[in-house]
């Protein structure tokens, strides 16, 4: 099965913020301090779920997405897994369920008005 293609220059990672803690209790105001997005290459030697060598800087507590280009400007076309982690006053959460995709770069359009004389 082919992975969905996502532009490495225009794509973004999105998530739904949590509303509860891992024990089921509701989050309190100010508890979430931000999110970190992690990426791993599916083709890299030793690549394993839960290990994300490429990570974003922490986002704001109200963020619900992060541009792939903001995570790192050096992503190359490859198959990737992405996950997000909640940062809080009590420490980080576990990583979210991974989403896998093929990262692609834009290609130029073909020339126009081709003719022969």
Secondary structure as GFF3:
##gff-version 3
##sequence-region A 1 117
A	DSSP	beta_strand	4	7	.	.	.	ID=ss1
A	DSSP	beta_strand	12	14	.	.	.	ID=ss2
A	DSSP	beta_strand	32	41	.	.	.	ID=ss3
A	DSSP	beta_strand	54	55	.	.	.	ID=ss4
A	DSSP	beta_strand	65	67	.	.	.	ID=ss5
A	DSSP	alpha_helix	68	71	.	.	.	ID=ss6
A	DSSP	beta_strand	78	88	.	.	.	ID=ss7
A	DSSP	beta_strand	99	104	.	.	.	ID=ss8
###
